[in-house]
Amino acid sequence: MKFGIFMGETRRGLGQAAAFHEAFGLVDAAEAWGLDGVWLGEIHFTPARSVLSAPLVVAGAIAARTRRLRVGTAVHLLPLNNPLHIAEEVATVDQVSEGRFAFGIGRSGSPRAYEGYGIPYAESQARFREALEIIREAWKGEPFSYQGEFYRFETTVVSPRPYQQPHPPIRMAANSEETFLLVARLGLSLFVGLRSMDIPELRSHLRAYRKAWQETGHAGEASVHLRIPLYAGTTEKAALEEPRESITYYFRRQAEFARSAAGPADRREALAEQLANLSYEQILQTRVAFGSAAGLIDRLTRLREELGVDGIVAEMNPGGLIPAERERQSLRILTHQVMPAFK
């Protein structure tokens, strides 16, 4: 099983320059301690929460300072930029990293970034599909033309081509039943999380995804990476108590995000109420992986068996309230004591 960390959250009260410095320090530790990869979010217009608005720029910086660590997006919001430009930048990062890049894609359930860029959220799905089609064609490195609803061009050639052929691995995020089925039909690997659903709900969606994958006739097994809040403590008691304030705040904030997300009002309000009323015991049972090294090995083993995931993308500081030294200690326990059990 592959292990990565998700980077996107800025520690509360940290200045912007300090946020980048701290993030690169965590990357250096991940490289030295044998972590498989780092995944970068794309978060716009929320400076108190994140400085990661340009993940491909940061991915290039990470590629330049590492030699082994893979770097990817989790996820790049395709409708917000010209797909030819995205194809060029991703291929460039893949070249700079000598094939260590993974392309995680999505369109986000929040209209906030779309409003900032002046793009109607109602167009997000159609823009996403056009962009993905163009990017995949562009990476062939041959002249091509395109006539779509949003993008039109004649006899264009994108350079460079990606280092990995035919292109970097593509992994798509899904949060709704319809999107799980779409990802399967597209033949793409999957990113899943536990912000808007619990483990039993996710298990049901993954069954539908794998059934659609087989019915569509794709070869091989579908790959699923689970993004999950994870905290490794020196003892079981410490692992449950030390991240409590941060994760409780995290789900309260997710409830507020749910109220302003896209979709039917009744569905948004129901999700917001569910998240706002989660008890800490419910969070521990259905939304996170917290524990000592032994406890995490047991927890992740059960998740692998229950959900069939082949990768863990750990959110090391959900809520941004865990002190830097504890986040680093948690990463060290994960890489030195937990990961070896799955390699």
Secondary structure, 3 states (H helix, E strand, C coil): CEEEEEECCCCCCCCHHHHHHHHHHHHHHHHHCCCCEEEECCCCCCCCCCCCCCHHHHHHHHHHHCCCCEEEECCEEHHHCCHHHHHHHHHHHHHHCCCCEEEEEECCCCCHHHHHHCCCHHHHHHHHHHHHHHHHHHCCCCCEEEECCCCEEEEECCCCCCCCCCCCCEEEECCCHHHHHHHHHHCCEEEEECCCCCHHHHHHHHHHHHHHHHHHCCCCCCCEEEEEEEEECCCHHHHHHCCHHHHHHHHHHHHHHHHCCCCCHHHHHHHHHHHHCCCHHHHHHHCCEEECHHHHHHHHHHHHHHHCCCEEEEECCCCCCCCHHHHHHHHHHHHHHHHHHHC
